[in-house]
Amino acid sequence: MKVRGLPYESSDTDIHSFFKDSTIISNGIQKVFEGRRPSGEAFILFATKADANKALEKDKQRMGTRYIEIFLCHPKEYTNYIKSRKSFSGGYQGGYNSNYQGNNYNPGYSNQHQGGYG
């Protein structure tokens, strides 16, 4: 999932609390930064498709004073972001296998990586 509208000061704990009814995989929150400043966006990987669908129900709800927009995103958008992070260290922690087939978006669990849905 791609999330937009996060409060700039939100921590991973705050994000876990917001999505308390869904399980986020370990290291499944990747905040997007503009330089050194948070952009208010993040990629979040959920443990199951059911968790991801439950998270979608939080679309347009408020986190603090901001409303949160939640989108399904193409797996390549997530992996391209991870690859582009100049300061990223620690290896590839989450993601997808290549299950995108035309208009039939089918995020899947990767056997090669600690995967997730989002």
N, C-alpha and C positions, 0 to 999 in steps of 0.2 A: 504494500500500500504506500501511497504517497500522501502525506498529511501536510496541510498548509494552514497557517494562521496560529501556530503555536506561540505562546508568550515567549519573548526572547530569552527570558531568564529561566524557562522551564528546564527541569532536570530530567534525567531518565526515570527517576522515581515518580516525578509528577506525571510523566507520560504513561508509566505503568498504572498509576492510580486512575488516570482518565479512562484507560482501557481495561479496568479491573475485571470485567466479565469475559475477557479474552486472554489467552496465553500468548505472550510474546516470547520468541525463542531467545536463548542466551545470546547476547551481543546482537540482538535483532533491531536495535534502534540506531540509525545512522543519521545524525542531524546534518543539515546542509548549512554550510557557512559561506558568507560572502567576505572573502579575505579572512579576517580573524573574528568577524562578528556573525552571530547566528542569524539566519535568514527568516526563521519562523517556519521552515519546512523541514521535513524528515522523511526518511524511508523507514518503514516498520515491517518486520517479517513476523507473521503469526505462525503458531505451531500447526494449526490445521485449517482447512478450508472453512470449517464451521466457525472457528475463532475469527477468521478474516471477515466472514459474513456478519458475525455479531458486531465486529468493530465498525463495519459500514453503517450500522444503525446509529452510530454516534455522529454521523455527518450533520453539520450545522448546529451541533450542540456547543455550549460554551465551556471554555477552560479558562477560569478567571474571568477577565473582561472581554476575552476574544472568542469569536466563534471559529470552530475548527471545520475545515473542509477536508474530506477524505475521498481519495480516488484510487481505483485499481490502476496500477501502472504496468507497463510492459517490462518483463524481466530485464531487457537490454538497458532500459533507462536506469535501473538500479545498478547493474553491473558497470555500466559506463561511468556512473557517478563514482563508484568505488575505485575504479581504475584511474579516474582523473584526480583523485585526492592526492596532492603532492605530499602531504604530511602523514598519510595513512601508513601505519605500521602494524604488524601483527598478522598479516596474511588475510586471506579471504575467509570471512567468517560465516557468510550466509548466502543464500541465493537460490537459483533455480536451475533445473535442467532445461533443455531447449524444447519446450512443449508449446511454443507459440505456432499456431497453424492457421494462417490467414485470419479470418474474422473470429475463429473459434479460440478465444483466449483460454488457455488451460494451464494455470500455474501448477507446477508439480513439485514433488519432493525429489531432490537430487540425491543419488546414492554417493556422489563424489564429495559433496560438501554438506556441512550442517545446513540444511535447507529450511525453507519456510514458505508460507503463503503470504501474498500481499500484492 
